[in-house]
Amino acid sequence: MKLNTLTISQLQKIIREKFISPVEIVDACLEQIDRREEKINAFITLRAEEVRAQAKEAETLQMKISAEEMPPLLGIPLAVKDLYDTAGIRTTGGTSYLVDNIPIEDAEIIKRLKKAGMIMLGKTNTHEIALGVTTVNPHYGTTKNPHDLTRIAGGSSGGSAAALSADMVPAALGTDTGGSIRIPASLCGVVGLKPTRGLISLRGIMPLSWNLDHAGPMTRSVRDAGLMLNAMAGYDADDAYSVKRPTEDYASITEASLKHVRIGVAEYYLDLADAEVAFAVRKSAQVFQSLGAKVESVDVAWLNEAYRANALITPADGAAYHHERMIKTPEVYGEDVLRRLRMGAEYTSTEYILACKTQAEMKWRMTQFFEKYDLLLLPTTAVIAPPIMGKDAVEQAKLLTRFTAPFNLTGVPALSIPCGGAACGLPIGLQIVGASWDEKGVLEAGCAYEGATK
C-alpha cells in the first residue's frame, strides 16, 4: 500500500482506526516529492522539517483521543496555491515583487483547514498573479504535466493539479477566476471544484478579479472534494464577498441512481471541442442516462456572451488591482501578464459597464435554465493538454477558458472530473454544472459517475 497514492477518504479511515500514523503519511508524500519535484516543478516553497514536526503532533493527538473526537481531516497532507496567505510562510502570488512576502496571518480558509487537522506541505506554483492558464512562470519556472513533461499542467492552479496528479499530495487548494481550478484539473486528470460564489471565504487570498474570483478544493475523488468543502464552506463575517446561508454535509454523497435528475448536454460546446474530447463527453452522457437520469441535448450558445464578458472583466479588474505597480515598475511582470494587464487597462468604462450588464443578464438566464434542468454537462476544456512550446499564454487563455469562464461570470458551482483519455494517454475532463448553492447535487452526480466508470 503506497500511502502517497491514497485518497483523503482512505487516509481518513486508516488514521481513525489508528492503523497508520500521520508521520508515515507525510513521509510518504515527502519522499514522492523528492522523487518527482525536480522534473515537474509543482512547488514554489516546501516545508519538510516543519511538517514532520506537525505530523508528530498529529500522531500524538491521534493516539490520545477516540476516532469520534478526532478533527475530520487529522493528519491529511495539503498543498496550497501560492495565492493564499500563510502566517510565517512566504506567499509570492507567483510574482517577483512578493518573493520575500511573509504574511502575519493565515487566510480564512487556511485557518479552517488547519482546524480540521490538515498539514500544509508547501505552496504550489501558479501562473503569475493567477492571470493565465499555463503555469509557465518566468519567476519560478514552468510546472509540467505529470502525464507528459512536454505538456502544460494548465493554470493558474497548475502546481496544485500537478502535485495531485503526481501523487505528491492527496489534497490541494486552487483559485478560479476563469477556470483556474477546473482547467488544470482537466489537463492533469484530477478533480477540481469551483463552488458557488460566496460559499467559500476569499479573505487572505490575493485577488485577481473582485467580481469573478472563487476558491475551491482539488482532490483525487469527488467524495474527497466534499470532505474538503465541509471544512472550507460557511459564512465569514469579515469577508465582504461571503454569503450568509446554511451549509450542508457535502461528503454524504452516494453512488445512487440519478432517477428524476434532468441533465442538459451542451451540444454547442461539443461542436467546438476536439473530436476525442467530444466523444468522451458524449459517452459520459450515456453513463448518466444508464444511471436513470433524463438526458437531452440543449442549446446554450448564449453562454458565449458570458465567456466574452468574463474575458473583459478579468484583465480589467486585474489592471485595477495592479494599477500603480504596472505603471511605476512594469518590469516586475512577465511579458504575457503585463500584456494582459495593459489590455485590461485599455478597456473603456462603457465597455466595462456593458460587460457588467451582460453578467446580470447571464445570471438571469442561468437561473431560468436551472428551473428546467438540474445539471449541465459539457467538456471542461476543448482540447487535451497543449505542448509547453506552443501558443503563448495569451492565446492559450482564449483557447482554454472558453468552456469554464461562463460559470465564473454567473457564479454557479462547476465540477471537473476525469472522463477518460485521448489516444496519446492524456486525460480528458468532464464539467458538471449546477444551480447556485447546489454543490450537493453536482457532487452527487460526479460521485455516481465515478462509481459507474471506476
CORQUI-V446985 format. One line per field, one symbol per residue. ss: DSSP state (h for helix, s for strand, l for the rest). psi: psi as a letter, one per 20 degrees, with the letter a starting at -180 (. if undefined). Layout:
ss: ???
psi: ???
This chain:
ss: llhhhllhhhhhhhhhlllllhhhhhhhhhhhhhhhhhhhllsssslhhhhhhhhhhhhhhhhhllhhhlllllllsssssllslsllsslllllllllllslllllhhhhhhhhlllsssssslllhhhlllllsslllsslssllssssslllllhhhhhhhhlllllsssssslllllhhhhhhhllsssslllllsllllsllllllllssssssllhhhhhhhhhhhsllllllllllllllllllllllllllllssssshhhhhhllhhhhhhhhhhhhhhhhlllsssssllllhhhhhhhhhhhhhhhhhhhlhhhhhhlhhhllhhhhhhhhhhhhllhhhhhhhhhhhhhhhhhhhhhhhhllssssslllllllslllllhhhhhhhhlllllhhhhhlllsssssssslllllssssssssllllhhhhhhhhhhhhhhhl
psi: oohiiqrgggggghghikhqqhghggggghhhghhihhhhlhqgpqlggghhghhgghgggghhrrhhiqqhkpjpqppppkippopjpqohjjrhikhjooqiqqqghggghghijqoohapqqqppjjmrjhknpihjrppqphhoiiqqirrilhhggghghjkhqiqrqrrohjjighghgghilappporppihpqjpjppqgpihiqqqrqpaiqghhhhgghghhqqpoijohiqpoqqrrniimqrlrqkpipopppnhghhhiqqghggghhhhhhhghghjiqopqqqokhiihhhghghhghghggghghjgggiggmhiiqrghghghghghhiqrhggghhhhghgghhgghggggjhhqhqpprqgqirrprqglcqrhghhghgiihihhhighijqqpppqqkarrhiiqqpppppqrqpjlhghghggggggghhi.
